[in-house]
Amino acid sequence: MKLTMVTSNAGKAAEVAAFFGGLIEVGHVSIDIPEHRSNNIAEIAKEKARYAFGHLNTPLIVDDTGLFIDALAGFPGPYAAYVLNTLGNAGILKLLEGVPGRDARFITGIAYADEREIRTFTGTLEGQIALSPRGTNGFGYDPIFETGTRTLAELSLEEKGRISHRSRALSSFRDWFVASRGVPSR
């Protein structure tokens, strides 16, 4: 079975392809998708999938991820990509200077679309914002998001793939997809 991952982020596409490890062949397409506004990550992913399927007319998945920092009242939340592009990791760290509580969570919504339906799946990863960036792997907020004693950027792709918010959402999707679409499991 072949599935298209629609994202402008090649790092995400590589993570998704590695996650499925050949069970599902994952292609990558980058198209500009208007950003749906909502505080609900799954709703954003659903609308992105609706738009992408309308243009590509092939079974696909999209994702949307939010970073929710407790000390910042959930900021940047669903605006994580915009904030990363404007403030960057350095800006987030600046906002948290002197703040003792650095609890945060990533929430990823995966949306699958085909000619029959659009379905959403979510995954959450709890952690905290590091005092400074660490690690060279990953992308985005990975160098400043700690889970346990390491940042996501200090984990290998395989390690991150076992615990990440995206892999948790993808696991739910995979379980549903294999059961409902008759994909042979390994």
C-alpha positions as CSV (number, residue, x, y, z in Angstrom):
1,M,0.0,0.0,0.0
2,K,1.3,3.5,-0.9
3,L,0.5,6.6,1.0
4,T,1.5,10.2,0.4
5,M,2.8,12.4,3.2
6,V,2.0,16.0,2.4
7,T,4.4,18.3,4.2
8,S,6.9,21.0,3.3
9,N,9.2,19.6,6.0
10,A,11.5,16.9,4.6
11,G,12.5,16.0,8.2
12,K,8.9,15.1,9.0
13,A,8.5,13.0,5.8
14,A,11.7,11.1,6.7
15,E,10.4,10.4,10.3
16,V,7.1,9.1,8.9
17,A,8.7,6.9,6.3
18,A,11.1,5.5,8.9
19,F,8.2,4.9,11.3
20,F,6.4,2.6,8.8
21,G,9.6,0.9,7.8
22,G,8.2,-0.6,4.6
23,L,4.9,-1.7,6.0
24,I,3.3,1.2,4.1
25,E,5.3,2.8,1.3
26,V,5.4,6.6,2.0
27,G,5.9,9.1,-0.7
28,H,6.5,12.8,-0.1
29,V,4.7,15.7,-1.7
30,S,5.1,19.4,-0.7
31,I,2.2,21.7,-1.5
32,D,1.3,25.0,0.0
33,I,-1.7,24.5,2.3
34,P,-3.6,27.4,3.7
35,E,-3.3,27.3,7.5
36,H,-6.7,26.6,9.2
37,R,-7.0,28.5,12.5
38,S,-8.1,26.5,15.5
39,N,-6.8,25.8,19.0
40,N,-7.5,22.1,18.2
41,I,-4.5,20.4,16.5
42,A,-6.6,17.5,15.1
43,E,-9.0,20.0,13.6
44,I,-6.2,21.8,11.9
45,A,-4.8,18.5,10.5
46,K,-8.3,17.5,9.3
47,E,-8.7,20.7,7.3
48,K,-5.2,20.4,5.9
49,A,-6.0,16.9,4.7
50,R,-9.3,18.0,3.2
51,Y,-7.4,20.7,1.2
52,A,-4.6,18.4,0.2
53,F,-6.9,15.6,-0.9
54,G,-8.9,18.1,-3.0
55,H,-5.7,18.9,-4.9
56,L,-4.0,15.5,-5.1
57,N,-6.9,13.1,-5.1
58,T,-4.8,10.3,-3.6
59,P,-4.8,8.6,-0.2
60,L,-2.6,10.9,2.0
61,I,-1.7,11.9,5.5
62,V,-0.9,15.3,6.8
63,D,0.1,16.4,10.3
64,D,0.1,19.4,12.5
65,T,2.0,19.8,15.7
66,G,1.6,22.3,18.5
67,L,4.0,23.0,21.3
68,F,2.2,24.0,24.5
69,I,4.4,25.6,27.3
70,D,2.6,25.8,30.6
71,A,4.5,28.8,31.9
72,L,3.5,30.7,28.8
73,A,-0.2,29.8,29.1
74,G,0.1,27.2,26.3
75,F,2.0,29.5,23.9
76,P,2.9,28.9,21.1
77,G,0.3,26.1,20.9
78,P,-1.0,25.6,17.4
79,Y,1.1,28.5,16.2
80,A,4.4,26.6,16.8
81,A,5.6,26.7,13.2
82,Y,5.0,30.5,12.9
83,V,6.7,31.1,16.2
84,L,9.7,28.9,15.3
85,N,10.0,30.9,12.0
86,T,9.8,34.3,13.7
87,L,11.3,33.9,17.2
88,G,13.2,30.6,16.8
89,N,14.4,28.5,19.7
90,A,16.4,31.4,21.0
91,G,13.2,33.5,21.3
92,I,11.4,30.8,23.3
93,L,14.4,30.4,25.6
94,K,14.5,34.2,26.1
95,L,10.8,34.2,27.0
96,L,11.5,31.5,29.6
97,E,14.6,33.2,31.2
98,G,14.3,33.0,35.0
99,V,11.1,30.9,34.8
100,P,11.4,27.9,37.0
101,G,8.5,25.8,35.7
102,R,9.3,24.7,32.1
103,D,6.8,21.9,31.6
104,A,5.6,21.6,28.0
105,R,4.0,19.1,25.7
106,F,4.0,18.4,22.0
107,I,0.6,17.4,20.5
108,T,0.5,16.0,17.0
109,G,-2.6,15.5,14.9
110,I,-2.4,13.1,12.0
111,A,-5.2,13.3,9.4
112,Y,-5.7,10.6,6.8
113,A,-7.8,11.4,3.7
114,D,-9.1,9.2,0.9
115,E,-12.1,9.2,-1.3
116,R,-14.2,7.8,1.5
117,E,-13.3,9.8,4.6
118,I,-11.0,11.9,6.7
119,R,-9.9,10.5,10.0
120,T,-7.7,12.1,12.7
121,F,-5.4,10.6,15.3
122,T,-3.4,12.4,18.0
123,G,-0.3,11.8,20.1
124,T,1.2,13.7,23.0
125,L,4.7,13.9,24.4
126,E,5.2,15.4,27.8
127,G,8.5,17.1,28.7
128,Q,10.1,20.4,29.5
129,I,12.0,23.2,27.8
130,A,15.7,22.9,28.3
131,L,17.8,25.8,29.6
132,S,19.8,25.8,26.3
133,P,19.8,24.0,23.0
134,R,21.5,20.6,22.9
135,G,22.0,18.0,20.2
136,T,22.3,18.0,16.5
137,N,19.6,15.6,15.3
138,G,16.1,16.4,14.5
139,F,14.5,19.7,13.5
140,G,12.4,22.5,14.8
141,Y,12.1,22.6,18.6
142,D,14.0,19.3,19.1
143,P,17.2,21.0,20.5
144,I,15.2,22.6,23.3
145,F,12.6,20.0,24.2
146,E,13.7,17.6,26.9
147,T,12.1,14.3,27.6
148,G,13.9,12.6,30.5
149,T,17.5,13.8,30.6
150,R,18.0,14.4,26.9
151,T,16.5,16.7,24.3
152,L,14.9,15.2,21.2
153,A,17.9,16.5,19.2
154,E,20.1,14.3,21.3
155,L,18.2,11.1,20.3
156,S,18.8,9.1,17.2
157,L,16.0,9.0,14.6
158,E,15.2,5.5,15.8
159,E,15.0,6.5,19.5
160,K,12.9,9.5,18.7
161,G,10.6,7.4,16.6
162,R,9.8,5.1,19.5
163,I,8.7,7.9,21.9
164,S,7.7,11.0,19.9
165,H,4.3,12.7,19.8
166,R,4.3,12.0,16.0
167,S,5.0,8.3,16.5
168,R,2.2,8.1,19.0
169,A,-0.3,9.6,16.6
170,L,1.2,7.5,13.8
171,S,0.8,4.3,15.9
172,S,-2.9,5.0,16.3
173,F,-3.2,5.7,12.6
174,R,-1.3,2.6,11.7
175,D,-3.4,0.3,13.9
176,W,-6.6,1.7,12.4
177,F,-5.2,1.6,8.8
178,V,-4.0,-1.9,9.0
179,A,-7.3,-3.2,10.5
180,S,-9.6,-1.2,8.3
181,R,-7.8,-1.3,5.0
182,G,-6.6,-4.9,5.0
183,V,-2.9,-4.0,5.0
184,P,-0.9,-7.1,5.9
185,S,0.9,-6.5,9.2
186,R,4.4,-7.9,9.9
